[in-house]
Amino acid sequence: MFGCLFVASCGSTIGQVPFSAEGQGQTVVNVRTGELRFWTELDAEYSGEMHAQYDVELVQDNAVVGTATCHPLDLGTSRVCGKRINWGNTHVAHCRMACNVVMTRPGPTLVRARFIIPVRPTDLRLTQANLILKQ
């Protein structure tokens, strides 16, 4: 969480695609040129391994202008987040994922996202897995 206090690159939230289960969602955001960063708001209870991902498509004027595959549990070296694991099975994260797209044109952008869990723990209780867009 400390990274955002010292680094202006955390950006402002410009939109989100809410998820409470696997599925698809979309939103329209107004982007600027430059880096569009993807964050996760994940609240889940499980034990063992879980692998999840967001498949993201960015559309301007009916043309795909960017794609990304983001992993909410694989944060890379970003470590700009608040993450909590209680008693080994409650996982809460509000983190910048190691995932971004450089927007070359500003304007309204349709964000289409699919959230999937290819490796699902048998005891998974997912409260939310929101995809957050910051710029």
C-alpha positions in Angstrom: 0.0 0.0 0.0 2.9 2.4 0.6 3.9 2.5 -3.0 0.9 4.8 -3.9 1.8 7.2 -1.2 5.1 8.0 -2.9 4.5 7.2 -6.6 2.1 9.2 -8.7 1.9 6.3 -11.2 -0.9 4.6 -9.2 -3.4 6.8 -11.0 -7.1 7.4 -10.6 -9.8 4.8 -11.0 -11.7 5.5 -14.3 -13.9 2.4 -14.2 -14.5 -1.2 -13.1 -16.0 -4.4 -14.3 -17.6 -6.1 -11.3 -17.5 -9.9 -10.9 -18.9 -12.1 -8.1 -18.4 -15.3 -10.1 -16.8 -16.5 -13.4 -18.3 -14.8 -16.4 -18.2 -11.8 -18.7 -18.8 -8.1 -18.1 -18.1 -4.8 -19.8 -18.0 -1.1 -19.1 -17.2 2.1 -21.1 -14.4 4.3 -19.9 -12.9 7.5 -21.2 -9.2 6.9 -21.6 -6.3 9.2 -22.1 -3.2 8.3 -24.2 -0.7 6.4 -22.1 -0.6 3.5 -19.8 -3.9 1.9 -18.7 -3.3 -0.2 -15.6 -5.4 -3.1 -14.3 -6.0 -3.7 -10.6 -8.0 -6.4 -8.8 -10.4 -6.3 -5.9 -10.4 -9.9 -4.9 -12.3 -11.2 -1.9 -12.3 -15.0 -1.7 -12.1 -17.8 0.9 -10.4 -21.0 -0.1 -7.6 -23.3 0.9 -4.8 -24.6 -1.4 -4.1 -23.4 -4.9 -6.3 -21.2 -7.1 -5.4 -19.8 -10.5 -7.7 -17.1 -12.0 -7.4 -14.7 -14.9 -9.1 -11.8 -16.6 -9.1 -11.8 -20.4 -9.5 -8.2 -21.5 -10.3 -6.6 -24.8 -10.3 -2.8 -25.4 -12.5 -1.5 -28.3 -12.6 2.0 -29.8 -14.8 2.7 -32.9 -15.8 -1.0 -33.2 -12.1 -2.0 -33.5 -10.0 -3.9 -31.0 -7.2 -1.6 -29.9 -5.7 -3.6 -27.1 -5.8 -6.9 -25.3 -4.5 -8.2 -22.0 -4.5 -11.3 -19.9 -4.2 -10.4 -16.2 -3.7 -12.7 -13.2 -5.2 -11.4 -9.9 -3.0 -13.7 -7.8 0.2 -13.2 -9.8 1.2 -9.6 -9.0 4.8 -9.7 -10.4 7.0 -7.1 -8.8 4.4 -4.4 -8.6 3.6 -5.0 -4.9 1.4 -1.9 -4.9 -1.4 -3.3 -2.9 -3.1 -4.2 0.3 -3.3 -8.0 0.6 -4.5 -10.1 3.5 -4.5 -13.8 4.1 -6.3 -14.9 7.3 -5.7 -18.4 8.7 -4.5 -19.6 5.4 -7.9 -19.5 3.6 -9.4 -16.0 3.5 -7.8 -14.0 0.7 -8.5 -10.3 0.3 -6.5 -8.2 -2.2 -6.7 -4.7 -3.7 -3.6 -4.8 -5.9 -2.1 -3.5 -9.1 -1.6 -6.5 -11.3 1.5 -7.0 -13.5 -0.7 -6.1 -16.4 -1.3 -3.0 -18.5 -2.0 -1.7 -22.0 -0.6 1.5 -23.6 -3.5 3.5 -25.2 -2.4 5.3 -28.3 -5.7 7.2 -28.7 -7.9 9.0 -26.1 -11.6 8.7 -25.9 -14.5 6.4 -25.1 -13.3 2.8 -24.9 -15.4 -0.3 -24.4 -13.7 -2.7 -21.9 -14.9 -6.3 -22.4 -13.6 -8.7 -19.8 -14.0 -12.4 -19.0 -13.1 -13.7 -15.5 -12.2 -17.4 -15.4 -10.8 -19.8 -12.7 -9.0 -22.6 -14.5 -7.7 -24.1 -11.2 -10.6 -23.9 -8.8 -10.3 -25.0 -5.1 -13.2 -27.3 -4.1 -14.0 -25.1 -1.1 -13.9 -21.7 -3.0 -16.3 -19.0 -1.8 -15.9 -16.0 -4.0 -17.4 -12.7 -2.8 -15.9 -10.5 -5.5 -13.2 -10.3 -8.2 -13.7 -6.8 -9.6 -11.4 -5.7 -12.4 -10.4 -2.0 -11.7 -9.1 0.3 -14.4 -6.7 3.1 -13.5 -5.0 5.8 -15.5 
